[in-house]
Amino acid sequence: MSIELVVVEPGECVPLRHALLHASEPVEAARYGADAGEGAMHLALKDDDAVLAVVSLLPERRGGRGEMWRLRGLAVAPEHQGTGLGSKLVKAVATIAGERGGGLWCEPPAGARGFLEGRGFGAPEGSEGAGREAGQSAAGTGSLTWQGA
């Protein structure tokens, strides 16, 4: 298996996003408004033509805060979960956002919060839950800010 990190069109992210993040919704729920925004970037880890994992870096400023890049739609095919592919995508997006400047944020579902906190995201300063140790999830969801790994 030779896994490659590649830039893809937004449409290549939709099947995994839909299957893993929006399965109970119409496929359109897996298409995000900012997918085609200026500066949007979509990454996939592929083995030949097979898409194993996807993530998007979207130009979405978080209201009231300075971060302008949003990590969204992180999805890893079930048979590849726990193999480090999600971590590779988070690292790639954080690196790109760092190079572009402006900060990085995300709004993960409750089930992904601990994963992202363990890879460098944390509660924004001044918010409830700020200062928790990595991996200690707050109940429910809320936005997280990249704080470095």
N, C-alpha and C positions, 0 to 999 in steps of 0.2 A: 504494500500500500504506500503510495506516494502522495501525501496530502499537501496541497498548495493553497496559500492565501491569495485570493484574487479579488479585484474590484469587479462588481457585477451590476447589472441593471436592476432597478427596484423589483421588477417583475419576477426575478429569480429568487427573491426572498419570500415572496407571497406564499408558495406552497408550504414551506416549513412554518412560517408565522401562523398561517391559518390552522394547520394541523395541531400545533402545540400551544398556541397562545389564544386562538380565537375559534376553536373547534365548534363551539355551540352557536356561533354567529355566522352570518353570510360571509362569503369569501371577501367581500368588499371591506369588512372590518380589518382585514390584514393588509390593506393598502392605506398608508398614512398620508395625510394632507401635505406634509413636508417632504415626502419622498422625492419629489421633483424640484425641491427648493434649491436656490443657488447655494452651492457648497455642500449639498447632501452627498454622502458617500455610503455605498452599500458594499459590505465585504462578505465573502463566503470562503469557507474552507471546503475544498473540493478534492475528490479522489477521481481522477479522470474527469468524466462529466457529472459524476454523482455529487450533489450538494449535501454535505454532511452537517454544516452549521452556518448560520447567517447572523449578521448584526448590521444595524444602520447607525450612522452618525448624522444627525439631522440639525439644521440651523434653526433651533427653537430656543429663544431666550426665555428663561424662567422668570415669571413675574416677580418683581421686587428684589431680585438678586442679580448678580453680575454674570452668572454663567450663561453662555450663549450656545453651547453644543450639547445636544441630547443623545445619549445612548438609548436606542430603542429597538425593539424587535429581536432581542437576542434569543435564538432558538437553536438547539442542538438535537439532531435526530436521536430518538430514544436509544438505538443500538450503539450510539457513540457517546452518550452521556457518561460522565465520570472518567473520561479519558484525557481530559485537559484541553479539549477543543474550545469550550466556553471561555476558559481562562486565557487562551491565546487570543481570542477575539476581543476580550475586554482589554488586554494589554495593547493590542493593535490600535483600538479606538482611542484609548487614553494617550498613546504616543502621538497619534495624528492630531487630536484635540490640543495637546500640549504644544505641538509645532505651530498650529494655527493660532493659538492664544485665545483667551476668553473664557476658559473654564469648561468643565464637563459636569453634567448632571443626568439623573435618570429617575424614573418613577416606577420601580419594579412591582410586580405582583407580590403578595405576601410570601409565596413559596420561593421566590428568587432573591429575596432581600438578604438572607444570610450568606448566600453564595457571593453576592456583589460586595457585601461588607467585608467578607474575607479576602477580597481581591483589591481593596484600596478605596472603596466608597464608604462614606459615613454620613451621619445626619448633619445637615448644614449647621454652622455655628449659630447659636442663639435659638435653635429649634428644640422642641421636646425630643429627648433622646441623644442630643449632641453630647459627645464625650463618652459614649458607651464603648466598650472594648469591641474590636472587630469580631463579628460572628454573633454578637448579642443583639438579636432582632427585637425591635419594638413591636408591639401588637399592631396588626393591620399593616397598612401601607403608607407611604409618604415619600417625598422626594429624597434622594441621596445626592451628595456632592462628591466628586473625585477628590481624594485627599492623598493619593499616592500609595503605592504598594511597598 
